[in-house]
Amino acid sequence: MHDLRLTTFLTVCRHMNFTRAAAELNLTQPAVSQHIRFLEQHYGVKLFRYHGKKPVLTAEGEYLKTMAEALTHDAARIRENIGQIGKRRRFYLGATLSIGEFFLPDRLSAFLRRHSDTDISVTVADTAALLPLLDGGKLDCLLCEGYFNKKEYSHMLIRRERMCIFAGAGHSTAHIRSLQDLFGETLLLREEGSGTREIFERFLRENNYSLANFPRIHTFSSPHLILRMLLDGMGISVLYEAVGEAQLKTGALKEILLPGFAVSHEFNAVWKKGSVFGREYEALLRDLLGEKEQ
């Protein structure tokens, strides 16, 4: 159950346009404005200010947005819980590709062995696709390496994961001694929107370079496919250490060590800020990750 006026408010926040919000909700624009005025009068604050005709959230509006999204999320969770009383527990977890395919499996198997009374549904996608599912109550929490607004979500650092430049064992790398030497190589890269790609592009910008410096770039949405291409000697790639760890140990892959390339990134557990289930999610995640509750 959710107040229609809060639904209207969240729809305006999503579009930042009253006309488009009205069209989505099948309401008139005056009705949308009336809903917003009611909320402003109810809370005694202004939710939007205007740059010309464009609405912009005030600090109070940002806070209400965060809380309203938590209410939307929790309403879906309550509906799920009521339907599961007396039945097996189910948790809905999201994970980005590198985490879901390489970091999570062993930990998930161990968790499920410990909790035979619990079912888990895991959705693997990029951060941009997972966050709306979390906001809408389709996911309880997620594990991600992508960027997210830490003001809107509760989060727990899982680890800092080192990024590596990988090549197949048979790939000639003796000539690569600097970043500039990489630019003669074919780059095997994750697709636009992936956290891995964003981090590498940021590193290049910080050194006054870009992807345009590479003569050939092949893009893949699957880290597994990139690994296969590396093993076949099709180029080099930048991936999290966890992705190529097994192949490094067997000698099927090698790491290209460059001066100045010391890049790592956070793996975070994320859930809705203000959720009444926050402590439950944190306990679940610590259990899943094999950590003791602090």
Steps between C-alpha positions, in 0.01 A plus 500: 500500500646834400369858510417613146647843576837345586480298178437827315795663675736213410382508139572873478845432653569239234407728209564842656212607280138538614354444154682169445415387854132576435508299177656198671247510785205570270423815699455861399791735563291706749432178695875428517566854622225463759659182635835674536341801672324267745830336595669839540219623724494172695874507575528879516791518255568572134584186306607668175665821398513616140777592256286676243221247443708197599423353845795408724471315830568695818694335784163417657381357170811280476432368849133425423605326177735269691237421763220453245715256302568310824124485564443367147768238553372399844138477382607242242703313763208496746270365230755226428545418870128471569465254215792294633391465865534134594695429181866509399681833515606663173744781444545692177860591433655698215864477393707666233669270248852479640367441851217269397710277277833489684481631859156378611461130395715334770355722772146441379546122499635508856209721612239269349661198666470678836140612436301220342179680603578804281454556127695770317419661166805665339482753216832572324519826305685832502454755777284732289250217440501374859442825688147559359411141598621573852305829511182326384519218756586231244835445678575499872865595464781481250874448470660740256825655386335779303445857613187587703381797704613423855258762635202296375607150602631324806817317410768274643850464359568140402860545386725706279574299188817556301476546124748319277614524139477143369637322194502136395808295592613488136445870432823697451525765772877546548487832312230647728680712759277808520141609451588633154620152399145368551374714214635261240282220639149384420283579804228260612260712702174478689198678354405862569339538841708230668689597813823347369493712188413820690796451734747437217374798301540719810858377542577586137351850538708562812806425287381719208407206277178334385376181335561673167872429553440130440505390133241224546240449771263204525218529755327219688221490757634174647822477705505128418519580130784747559690230688455262208628761256801563725579130513483489120754784479259752351622802699535644849233599751449686827297297747465453873757264648220265612393450138833357385628365831453130416671535160790692656559215745510241220722719281240527222497879550774743594481847648662799331654711778530869414658780705224725632218254438378440854124505454246345735130547556241434767268201500196614700185346641210743452142527626239776529581768755219528755370148439347339808669179384847657505632298796361180351676571170829582669489177703416301186787657306754445777392137520520461123846657487626299794543800731418520868243762601665802660 
